[in-house]
Amino acid sequence: MKTPSSFNLSRRNALKTLAIGSAVLTVPTIAAQEREAESHYKQQIDFHGLHQAGVITKEQKNVSFISFNVTAMTLAELKMLFKVLTARIAYLTQSENSPVNKIDKMPPLESGMLGGHLDPDSLTITVSLGASLFDSRFGLTQLKPRHLVAMKSFPNDQLDPHWCGGDIGLQICANSPESVIYALRDILQYTSMYIVPRWKMDGFLPSRDIDNKTTPINLFGFKDGTGNAPADNTDLMDELVWVTDKDKEPNWCVGGSYQAVRLIRFNLEFWDRTPLEDQENDFGRHKITGAPIGMQYEHDSPKYETDPHGDRILFNSHMRRAEPRNPDRYTAKLRRRSYSYSLGINTFGMLDMGLIFMSYQKNLQSGFIDTQKRLNGEPLERYIKPFGGSYYFVLPGVKRDEYLGQPLFSEVV
């Protein structure tokens, strides 16, 4: 029979063995997690190519969209702005050691918020031009893309001029907010003599959805972007998103795309008091699975042909108005890239949250504008209020020996 002391000694030995075993199991796990995180931040998306990154690129977790007014006074200064932007984007989207300032009485060369090494973190910076840049200042009027106009109000809009317009738009995306902020501060540091910010909105997507490679869920609790055309279908992207040499656009536009940006406030308190059946009927989809009503899986066909009277999926539902599939599968000739936003609370103590809707299309009229016209008056309008945004034209991509906008400037007489 064991004595109390021998029992305690054996118990201590057993606990020690368990602790050692646990440590052995834990150390590799922690090391593996650290390696995975390090690899995650080193992911790089090439800035160069026929098209700019950030249009059909897989969505990152965070975004800042910033609209700028141009303060450059001459065409030469405007060209220099785009040369600087090209150089900074090329630098920021690569893995680099942080620059060191050896003169301690001068400001640091960079913010330092990412430490001593800059990891790409899947950063993309997409540059686009507003209609106002094609006024008489720089001799660009005759080169404006055919469909590029100032955004006008739709019936449910309440557009605030402080959240609209701008000569240039920057969409900065990465998988962490600090990478987005670092990039923005860098660009402001190098371009402040040419542009001044007009408005800015930060957005996010659910980390669990991005990490699990599932369709992101918006603040209404519904999947957002299920109907997007596959980005790896080159022919379909040329048909829906990219301007090609077959389109009747100025030559410099080939490889670019029209961008619609809409800031949409959600009435979440009202929504959260709405019965599930009404919510699902408004969208035309089941909330949990994202499947069309009456179907099982998210990407199942809604089979409108078996529901000619709108008994299952209402004619007024968001998905049936936006994408009626008549006569084409992709009736909405655009590709969505939207993010949630949160600005705290408003003066009435209500949540100021909603959606940064962004879409890309080769034709602004047949893309976003016609789609929005089909959505006018939908039941979902009870819960949303668009208050800002603008239309832009995304510049074509660049080769390594070119700068953004070079084909445009080469056509200026």
Contacts in CASP RR format, 6 or more apart in sequence:
PFRMAT RR
TARGET T0000
AUTHOR 0000-0000-0000
METHOD contacts of the structure
MODEL  1
MKTPSSFNLSRRNALKTLAIGSAVLTVPTIAAQEREAESHYKQQIDFHGL
HQAGVITKEQKNVSFISFNVTAMTLAELKMLFKVLTARIAYLTQSENSPV
NKIDKMPPLESGMLGGHLDPDSLTITVSLGASLFDSRFGLTQLKPRHLVA
MKSFPNDQLDPHWCGGDIGLQICANSPESVIYALRDILQYTSMYIVPRWK
MDGFLPSRDIDNKTTPINLFGFKDGTGNAPADNTDLMDELVWVTDKDKEP
NWCVGGSYQAVRLIRFNLEFWDRTPLEDQENDFGRHKITGAPIGMQYEHD
SPKYETDPHGDRILFNSHMRRAEPRNPDRYTAKLRRRSYSYSLGINTFGM
LDMGLIFMSYQKNLQSGFIDTQKRLNGEPLERYIKPFGGSYYFVLPGVKR
DEYLGQPLFSEVV
2 10 0 8 1.000
40 121 0 8 1.000
40 175 0 8 1.000
41 119 0 8 1.000
41 120 0 8 1.000
41 121 0 8 1.000
41 175 0 8 1.000
41 176 0 8 1.000
42 95 0 8 1.000
42 119 0 8 1.000
42 120 0 8 1.000
43 120 0 8 1.000
43 121 0 8 1.000
43 122 0 8 1.000
43 175 0 8 1.000
44 93 0 8 1.000
44 94 0 8 1.000
44 95 0 8 1.000
44 120 0 8 1.000
44 122 0 8 1.000
45 53 0 8 1.000
45 54 0 8 1.000
45 57 0 8 1.000
45 93 0 8 1.000
45 120 0 8 1.000
45 122 0 8 1.000
45 123 0 8 1.000
45 124 0 8 1.000
46 53 0 8 1.000
46 93 0 8 1.000
47 53 0 8 1.000
47 89 0 8 1.000
47 90 0 8 1.000
47 93 0 8 1.000
47 124 0 8 1.000
47 125 0 8 1.000
47 398 0 8 1.000
48 90 0 8 1.000
48 397 0 8 1.000
48 398 0 8 1.000
48 399 0 8 1.000
48 400 0 8 1.000
49 397 0 8 1.000
49 398 0 8 1.000
49 399 0 8 1.000
50 255 0 8 1.000
50 396 0 8 1.000
50 397 0 8 1.000
51 242 0 8 1.000
51 255 0 8 1.000
51 256 0 8 1.000
51 257 0 8 1.000
51 396 0 8 1.000
51 397 0 8 1.000
52 124 0 8 1.000
52 126 0 8 1.000
52 127 0 8 1.000
52 256 0 8 1.000
52 394 0 8 1.000
52 395 0 8 1.000
52 396 0 8 1.000
52 397 0 8 1.000
52 398 0 8 1.000
52 404 0 8 1.000
53 93 0 8 1.000
53 124 0 8 1.000
53 126 0 8 1.000
54 124 0 8 1.000
54 126 0 8 1.000
54 171 0 8 1.000
54 173 0 8 1.000
54 337 0 8 1.000
55 126 0 8 1.000
55 241 0 8 1.000
55 257 0 8 1.000
55 335 0 8 1.000
55 337 0 8 1.000
55 360 0 8 1.000
55 394 0 8 1.000
56 231 0 8 1.000
56 237 0 8 1.000
56 241 0 8 1.000
56 335 0 8 1.000
56 360 0 8 1.000
57 124 0 8 1.000
57 173 0 8 1.000
57 231 0 8 1.000
58 231 0 8 1.000
59 173 0 8 1.000
59 205 0 8 1.000
59 210 0 8 1.000
59 216 0 8 1.000
59 337 0 8 1.000
59 339 0 8 1.000
60 122 0 8 1.000
60 123 0 8 1.000
60 124 0 8 1.000
60 173 0 8 1.000
60 174 0 8 1.000
60 175 0 8 1.000
60 205 0 8 1.000
60 210 0 8 1.000
61 174 0 8 1.000
61 175 0 8 1.000
61 176 0 8 1.000
61 204 0 8 1.000
61 205 0 8 1.000
61 207 0 8 1.000
61 210 0 8 1.000
62 173 0 8 1.000
62 174 0 8 1.000
62 175 0 8 1.000
62 176 0 8 1.000
62 177 0 8 1.000
62 179 0 8 1.000
62 180 0 8 1.000
62 202 0 8 1.000
62 203 0 8 1.000
62 204 0 8 1.000
62 205 0 8 1.000
62 339 0 8 1.000
63 171 0 8 1.000
63 172 0 8 1.000
63 173 0 8 1.000
63 180 0 8 1.000
63 202 0 8 1.000
63 203 0 8 1.000
63 204 0 8 1.000
63 339 0 8 1.000
63 356 0 8 1.000
64 170 0 8 1.000
64 171 0 8 1.000
64 172 0 8 1.000
64 180 0 8 1.000
64 181 0 8 1.000
64 184 0 8 1.000
64 200 0 8 1.000
64 201 0 8 1.000
64 202 0 8 1.000
64 203 0 8 1.000
65 169 0 8 1.000
65 170 0 8 1.000
65 171 0 8 1.000
65 172 0 8 1.000
65 200 0 8 1.000
65 201 0 8 1.000
65 261 0 8 1.000
65 356 0 8 1.000
65 358 0 8 1.000
66 169 0 8 1.000
66 170 0 8 1.000
66 172 0 8 1.000
66 184 0 8 1.000
66 197 0 8 1.000
66 199 0 8 1.000
66 200 0 8 1.000
67 165 0 8 1.000
67 166 0 8 1.000
67 168 0 8 1.000
67 169 0 8 1.000
67 197 0 8 1.000
67 198 0 8 1.000
67 199 0 8 1.000
67 200 0 8 1.000
67 389 0 8 1.000
67 390 0 8 1.000
68 166 0 8 1.000
68 167 0 8 1.000
68 168 0 8 1.000
68 169 0 8 1.000
68 170 0 8 1.000
68 195 0 8 1.000
68 196 0 8 1.000
68 197 0 8 1.000
68 198 0 8 1.000
69 166 0 8 1.000
69 167 0 8 1.000
69 195 0 8 1.000
69 196 0 8 1.000
69 198 0 8 1.000
70 78 0 8 1.000
70 81 0 8 1.000
70 133 0 8 1.000
70 137 0 8 1.000
70 167 0 8 1.000
70 168 0 8 1.000
70 194 0 8 1.000
70 195 0 8 1.000
71 193 0 8 1.000
71 194 0 8 1.000
71 195 0 8 1.000
71 196 0 8 1.000
72 78 0 8 1.000
72 80 0 8 1.000
72 81 0 8 1.000
72 193 0 8 1.000
72 194 0 8 1.000
72 195 0 8 1.000
74 138 0 8 1.000
75 138 0 8 1.000
75 139 0 8 1.000
75 409 0 8 1.000
75 412 0 8 1.000
77 194 0 8 1.000
78 138 0 8 1.000
78 194 0 8 1.000
78 409 0 8 1.000
79 409 0 8 1.000
80 194 0 8 1.000
81 191 0 8 1.000
81 194 0 8 1.000
81 195 0 8 1.000
82 127 0 8 1.000
82 403 0 8 1.000
82 404 0 8 1.000
82 405 0 8 1.000
82 406 0 8 1.000
82 409 0 8 1.000
83 403 0 8 1.000
84 190 0 8 1.000
84 191 0 8 1.000
84 194 0 8 1.000
85 127 0 8 1.000
85 187 0 8 1.000
85 191 0 8 1.000
85 403 0 8 1.000
85 404 0 8 1.000
86 398 0 8 1.000
86 402 0 8 1.000
86 403 0 8 1.000
86 404 0 8 1.000
87 403 0 8 1.000
88 186 0 8 1.000
88 187 0 8 1.000
88 190 0 8 1.000
88 191 0 8 1.000
89 125 0 8 1.000
89 127 0 8 1.000
89 187 0 8 1.000
89 404 0 8 1.000
92 118 0 8 1.000
92 120 0 8 1.000
92 123 0 8 1.000
92 125 0 8 1.000
92 182 0 8 1.000
92 183 0 8 1.000
92 186 0 8 1.000
92 187 0 8 1.000
93 120 0 8 1.000
93 123 0 8 1.000
93 124 0 8 1.000
93 125 0 8 1.000
94 118 0 8 1.000
94 120 0 8 1.000
95 117 0 8 1.000
95 118 0 8 1.000
95 119 0 8 1.000
95 120 0 8 1.000
96 117 0 8 1.000
96 118 0 8 1.000
97 116 0 8 1.000
97 117 0 8 1.000
97 118 0 8 1.000
98 110 0 8 1.000
98 112 0 8 1.000
98 114 0 8 1.000
98 115 0 8 1.000
98 116 0 8 1.000
98 117 0 8 1.000
98 118 0 8 1.000
99 109 0 8 1.000
99 110 0 8 1.000
100 109 0 8 1.000
101 107 0 8 1.000
101 108 0 8 1.000
101 109 0 8 1.000
110 182 0 8 1.000
110 186 0 8 1.000
110 189 0 8 1.000
111 182 0 8 1.000
111 185 0 8 1.000
111 186 0 8 1.000
112 182 0 8 1.000
113 178 0 8 1.000
113 181 0 8 1.000
113 182 0 8 1.000
113 185 0 8 1.000
114 178 0 8 1.000
114 179 0 8 1.000
114 182 0 8 1.000
118 182 0 8 1.000
119 179 0 8 1.000
121 174 0 8 1.000
121 175 0 8 1.000
121 176 0 8 1.000
121 179 0 8 1.000
122 173 0 8 1.000
122 174 0 8 1.000
122 175 0 8 1.000
123 172 0 8 1.000
123 173 0 8 1.000
123 174 0 8 1.000
123 179 0 8 1.000
123 180 0 8 1.000
123 183 0 8 1.000
124 171 0 8 1.000
124 172 0 8 1.000
124 173 0 8 1.000
124 174 0 8 1.000
125 170 0 8 1.000
125 171 0 8 1.000
125 172 0 8 1.000
125 173 0 8 1.000
125 183 0 8 1.000
125 187 0 8 1.000
126 170 0 8 1.000
126 171 0 8 1.000
126 173 0 8 1.000
126 394 0 8 1.000
127 168 0 8 1.000
127 169 0 8 1.000
127 170 0 8 1.000
127 394 0 8 1.000
127 395 0 8 1.000
127 404 0 8 1.000
128 168 0 8 1.000
128 169 0 8 1.000
128 170 0 8 1.000
128 171 0 8 1.000
128 259 0 8 1.000
128 392 0 8 1.000
128 393 0 8 1.000
128 394 0 8 1.000
128 395 0 8 1.000
129 148 0 8 1.000
129 167 0 8 1.000
129 168 0 8 1.000
129 169 0 8 1.000
129 392 0 8 1.000
129 393 0 8 1.000
129 395 0 8 1.000
130 148 0 8 1.000
130 165 0 8 1.000
130 166 0 8 1.000
130 167 0 8 1.000
130 168 0 8 1.000
130 169 0 8 1.000
130 390 0 8 1.000
130 391 0 8 1.000
130 392 0 8 1.000
130 393 0 8 1.000
131 144 0 8 1.000
131 148 0 8 1.000
131 149 0 8 1.000
131 150 0 8 1.000
131 391 0 8 1.000
132 150 0 8 1.000
132 165 0 8 1.000
132 166 0 8 1.000
132 167 0 8 1.000
133 140 0 8 1.000
133 167 0 8 1.000
133 168 0 8 1.000
134 140 0 8 1.000
134 141 0 8 1.000
134 143 0 8 1.000
134 144 0 8 1.000
134 148 0 8 1.000
135 141 0 8 1.000
138 412 0 8 1.000
139 412 0 8 1.000
139 413 0 8 1.000
140 408 0 8 1.000
140 412 0 8 1.000
143 250 0 8 1.000
143 252 0 8 1.000
143 408 0 8 1.000
143 411 0 8 1.000
143 412 0 8 1.000
144 250 0 8 1.000
145 243 0 8 1.000
145 249 0 8 1.000
145 250 0 8 1.000
145 253 0 8 1.000
145 258 0 8 1.000
145 393 0 8 1.000
146 248 0 8 1.000
146 249 0 8 1.000
146 250 0 8 1.000
147 258 0 8 1.000
147 363 0 8 1.000
147 364 0 8 1.000
147 365 0 8 1.000
148 258 0 8 1.000
148 364 0 8 1.000
148 391 0 8 1.000
148 392 0 8 1.000
148 393 0 8 1.000
149 364 0 8 1.000
149 391 0 8 1.000
150 165 0 8 1.000
150 390 0 8 1.000
150 391 0 8 1.000
151 159 0 8 1.000
151 164 0 8 1.000
151 165 0 8 1.000
151 260 0 8 1.000
151 388 0 8 1.000
151 389 0 8 1.000
151 390 0 8 1.000
151 391 0 8 1.000
153 159 0 8 1.000
154 372 0 8 1.000
154 373 0 8 1.000
154 376 0 8 1.000
154 386 0 8 1.000
155 376 0 8 1.000
155 377 0 8 1.000
156 376 0 8 1.000
156 377 0 8 1.000
156 381 0 8 1.000
156 384 0 8 1.000
156 385 0 8 1.000
156 386 0 8 1.000
157 385 0 8 1.000
157 386 0 8 1.000
157 387 0 8 1.000
157 388 0 8 1.000
158 385 0 8 1.000
158 386 0 8 1.000
158 387 0 8 1.000
159 386 0 8 1.000
159 387 0 8 1.000
159 388 0 8 1.000
159 389 0 8 1.000
160 387 0 8 1.000
160 388 0 8 1.000
162 199 0 8 1.000
163 199 0 8 1.000
163 201 0 8 1.000
163 263 0 8 1.000
163 387 0 8 1.000
163 388 0 8 1.000
163 389 0 8 1.000
164 199 0 8 1.000
164 388 0 8 1.000
164 389 0 8 1.000
164 390 0 8 1.000
165 198 0 8 1.000
165 199 0 8 1.000
165 389 0 8 1.000
165 390 0 8 1.000
166 198 0 8 1.000
166 390 0 8 1.000
167 195 0 8 1.000
168 195 0 8 1.000
169 392 0 8 1.000
170 184 0 8 1.000
170 187 0 8 1.000
171 259 0 8 1.000
171 358 0 8 1.000
172 180 0 8 1.000
172 183 0 8 1.000
172 184 0 8 1.000
173 180 0 8 1.000
174 180 0 8 1.000
174 183 0 8 1.000
175 210 0 8 1.000
177 202 0 8 1.000
177 204 0 8 1.000
180 202 0 8 1.000
188 197 0 8 1.000
201 263 0 8 1.000
201 341 0 8 1.000
201 356 0 8 1.000
202 341 0 8 1.000
203 339 0 8 1.000
203 340 0 8 1.000
203 341 0 8 1.000
203 342 0 8 1.000
203 356 0 8 1.000
204 339 0 8 1.000
204 340 0 8 1.000
204 341 0 8 1.000
204 342 0 8 1.000
205 216 0 8 1.000
205 339 0 8 1.000
205 340 0 8 1.000
206 216 0 8 1.000
206 217 0 8 1.000
209 215 0 8 1.000
209 216 0 8 1.000
209 217 0 8 1.000
210 216 0 8 1.000
215 223 0 8 1.000
215 224 0 8 1.000
215 225 0 8 1.000
215 226 0 8 1.000
215 290 0 8 1.000
215 298 0 8 1.000
216 223 0 8 1.000
216 224 0 8 1.000
216 225 0 8 1.000
217 223 0 8 1.000
217 224 0 8 1.000
218 224 0 8 1.000
218 338 0 8 1.000
218 340 0 8 1.000
218 354 0 8 1.000
218 355 0 8 1.000
219 266 0 8 1.000
219 268 0 8 1.000
219 340 0 8 1.000
219 353 0 8 1.000
219 354 0 8 1.000
219 355 0 8 1.000
220 266 0 8 1.000
220 268 0 8 1.000
220 271 0 8 1.000
220 279 0 8 1.000
220 283 0 8 1.000
220 383 0 8 1.000
221 287 0 8 1.000
222 279 0 8 1.000
222 283 0 8 1.000
222 285 0 8 1.000
222 287 0 8 1.000
222 290 0 8 1.000
223 285 0 8 1.000
223 290 0 8 1.000
223 298 0 8 1.000
224 336 0 8 1.000
224 338 0 8 1.000
224 355 0 8 1.000
225 336 0 8 1.000
225 338 0 8 1.000
226 285 0 8 1.000
226 290 0 8 1.000
226 298 0 8 1.000
226 299 0 8 1.000
227 323 0 8 1.000
227 336 0 8 1.000
228 335 0 8 1.000
228 336 0 8 1.000
229 236 0 8 1.000
229 237 0 8 1.000
229 240 0 8 1.000
229 330 0 8 1.000
229 335 0 8 1.000
230 236 0 8 1.000
231 237 0 8 1.000
231 335 0 8 1.000
236 330 0 8 1.000
237 335 0 8 1.000
238 244 0 8 1.000
238 362 0 8 1.000
239 333 0 8 1.000
239 362 0 8 1.000
240 330 0 8 1.000
240 333 0 8 1.000
240 334 0 8 1.000
240 335 0 8 1.000
240 361 0 8 1.000
240 362 0 8 1.000
241 257 0 8 1.000
241 334 0 8 1.000
241 335 0 8 1.000
241 360 0 8 1.000
241 361 0 8 1.000
241 362 0 8 1.000
242 255 0 8 1.000
242 256 0 8 1.000
242 257 0 8 1.000
242 362 0 8 1.000
243 249 0 8 1.000
243 253 0 8 1.000
243 254 0 8 1.000
243 255 0 8 1.000
243 256 0 8 1.000
243 257 0 8 1.000
243 362 0 8 1.000
244 254 0 8 1.000
244 255 0 8 1.000
244 362 0 8 1.000
245 251 0 8 1.000
245 254 0 8 1.000
247 253 0 8 1.000
247 254 0 8 1.000
247 362 0 8 1.000
247 363 0 8 1.000
250 411 0 8 1.000
251 407 0 8 1.000
251 411 0 8 1.000
252 396 0 8 1.000
252 405 0 8 1.000
252 407 0 8 1.000
252 408 0 8 1.000
252 410 0 8 1.000
252 411 0 8 1.000
253 393 0 8 1.000
253 396 0 8 1.000
254 396 0 8 1.000
255 396 0 8 1.000
255 397 0 8 1.000
256 393 0 8 1.000
256 394 0 8 1.000
256 395 0 8 1.000
256 396 0 8 1.000
256 397 0 8 1.000
257 360 0 8 1.000
257 361 0 8 1.000
257 362 0 8 1.000
257 393 0 8 1.000
257 394 0 8 1.000
258 360 0 8 1.000
258 361 0 8 1.000
258 362 0 8 1.000
258 363 0 8 1.000
258 364 0 8 1.000
258 367 0 8 1.000
258 368 0 8 1.000
258 391 0 8 1.000
258 392 0 8 1.000
258 393 0 8 1.000
258 394 0 8 1.000
259 358 0 8 1.000
259 359 0 8 1.000
259 360 0 8 1.000
259 391 0 8 1.000
259 392 0 8 1.000
259 393 0 8 1.000
259 394 0 8 1.000
260 334 0 8 1.000
260 357 0 8 1.000
260 358 0 8 1.000
260 359 0 8 1.000
260 360 0 8 1.000
260 361 0 8 1.000
260 364 0 8 1.000
260 368 0 8 1.000
260 391 0 8 1.000
261 356 0 8 1.000
261 357 0 8 1.000
261 358 0 8 1.000
261 389 0 8 1.000
261 390 0 8 1.000
261 391 0 8 1.000
261 392 0 8 1.000
262 355 0 8 1.000
262 356 0 8 1.000
262 357 0 8 1.000
262 358 0 8 1.000
262 386 0 8 1.000
262 388 0 8 1.000
262 389 0 8 1.000
263 341 0 8 1.000
263 355 0 8 1.000
263 356 0 8 1.000
263 357 0 8 1.000
263 386 0 8 1.000
263 387 0 8 1.000
263 388 0 8 1.000
263 389 0 8 1.000
264 354 0 8 1.000
264 355 0 8 1.000
264 356 0 8 1.000
264 357 0 8 1.000
264 384 0 8 1.000
264 385 0 8 1.000
264 386 0 8 1.000
264 387 0 8 1.000
265 352 0 8 1.000
265 353 0 8 1.000
265 354 0 8 1.000
265 384 0 8 1.000
265 385 0 8 1.000
265 386 0 8 1.000
265 387 0 8 1.000
266 351 0 8 1.000
266 353 0 8 1.000
266 354 0 8 1.000
266 355 0 8 1.000
266 383 0 8 1.000
266 384 0 8 1.000
267 350 0 8 1.000
267 382 0 8 1.000
267 383 0 8 1.000
267 384 0 8 1.000
267 385 0 8 1.000
268 350 0 8 1.000
268 351 0 8 1.000
268 353 0 8 1.000
268 354 0 8 1.000
269 350 0 8 1.000
269 351 0 8 1.000
270 382 0 8 1.000
270 383 0 8 1.000
271 279 0 8 1.000
271 383 0 8 1.000
274 383 0 8 1.000
276 287 0 8 1.000
279 287 0 8 1.000
280 286 0 8 1.000
280 287 0 8 1.000
280 293 0 8 1.000
281 293 0 8 1.000
281 314 0 8 1.000
281 317 0 8 1.000
281 379 0 8 1.000
282 317 0 8 1.000
282 318 0 8 1.000
282 378 0 8 1.000
282 379 0 8 1.000
282 380 0 8 1.000
282 383 0 8 1.000
283 317 0 8 1.000
283 318 0 8 1.000
283 319 0 8 1.000
283 380 0 8 1.000
284 292 0 8 1.000
284 293 0 8 1.000
284 313 0 8 1.000
284 314 0 8 1.000
284 317 0 8 1.000
284 318 0 8 1.000
284 319 0 8 1.000
284 320 0 8 1.000
285 291 0 8 1.000
285 292 0 8 1.000
285 293 0 8 1.000
285 319 0 8 1.000
286 292 0 8 1.000
286 293 0 8 1.000
286 294 0 8 1.000
286 295 0 8 1.000
289 296 0 8 1.000
289 297 0 8 1.000
289 298 0 8 1.000
290 298 0 8 1.000
291 297 0 8 1.000
291 298 0 8 1.000
291 300 0 8 1.000
292 300 0 8 1.000
292 301 0 8 1.000
292 302 0 8 1.000
292 303 0 8 1.000
292 313 0 8 1.000
292 319 0 8 1.000
293 302 0 8 1.000
293 312 0 8 1.000
293 313 0 8 1.000
293 317 0 8 1.000
294 312 0 8 1.000
295 301 0 8 1.000
295 302 0 8 1.000
295 303 0 8 1.000
302 313 0 8 1.000
302 319 0 8 1.000
302 320 0 8 1.000
302 325 0 8 1.000
304 313 0 8 1.000
304 320 0 8 1.000
304 324 0 8 1.000
304 325 0 8 1.000
304 326 0 8 1.000
306 312 0 8 1.000
307 313 0 8 1.000
310 320 0 8 1.000
313 319 0 8 1.000
313 320 0 8 1.000
314 320 0 8 1.000
315 321 0 8 1.000
316 378 0 8 1.000
316 379 0 8 1.000
317 378 0 8 1.000
317 379 0 8 1.000
318 375 0 8 1.000
318 378 0 8 1.000
318 380 0 8 1.000
321 374 0 8 1.000
321 375 0 8 1.000
321 378 0 8 1.000
322 331 0 8 1.000
322 332 0 8 1.000
322 371 0 8 1.000
322 374 0 8 1.000
322 375 0 8 1.000
323 330 0 8 1.000
323 331 0 8 1.000
323 332 0 8 1.000
324 331 0 8 1.000
324 374 0 8 1.000
325 331 0 8 1.000
331 371 0 8 1.000
332 367 0 8 1.000
332 371 0 8 1.000
333 361 0 8 1.000
333 362 0 8 1.000
333 363 0 8 1.000
333 366 0 8 1.000
333 367 0 8 1.000
333 370 0 8 1.000
333 371 0 8 1.000
334 359 0 8 1.000
334 360 0 8 1.000
334 361 0 8 1.000
334 367 0 8 1.000
334 368 0 8 1.000
334 371 0 8 1.000
335 359 0 8 1.000
335 360 0 8 1.000
335 361 0 8 1.000
336 357 0 8 1.000
336 358 0 8 1.000
336 359 0 8 1.000
337 358 0 8 1.000
337 359 0 8 1.000
337 360 0 8 1.000
338 355 0 8 1.000
338 356 0 8 1.000
338 357 0 8 1.000
338 358 0 8 1.000
338 359 0 8 1.000
339 355 0 8 1.000
339 356 0 8 1.000
339 358 0 8 1.000
340 353 0 8 1.000
340 354 0 8 1.000
340 355 0 8 1.000
340 356 0 8 1.000
341 353 0 8 1.000
341 354 0 8 1.000
341 355 0 8 1.000
341 356 0 8 1.000
342 351 0 8 1.000
342 352 0 8 1.000
342 353 0 8 1.000
342 354 0 8 1.000
343 352 0 8 1.000
343 353 0 8 1.000
344 351 0 8 1.000
344 352 0 8 1.000
344 353 0 8 1.000
345 351 0 8 1.000
345 352 0 8 1.000
346 352 0 8 1.000
355 384 0 8 1.000
359 367 0 8 1.000
359 368 0 8 1.000
359 371 0 8 1.000
360 394 0 8 1.000
361 367 0 8 1.000
361 368 0 8 1.000
364 391 0 8 1.000
368 391 0 8 1.000
395 404 0 8 1.000
395 405 0 8 1.000
395 408 0 8 1.000
396 405 0 8 1.000
396 407 0 8 1.000
397 404 0 8 1.000
398 404 0 8 1.000
398 405 0 8 1.000
398 406 0 8 1.000
END
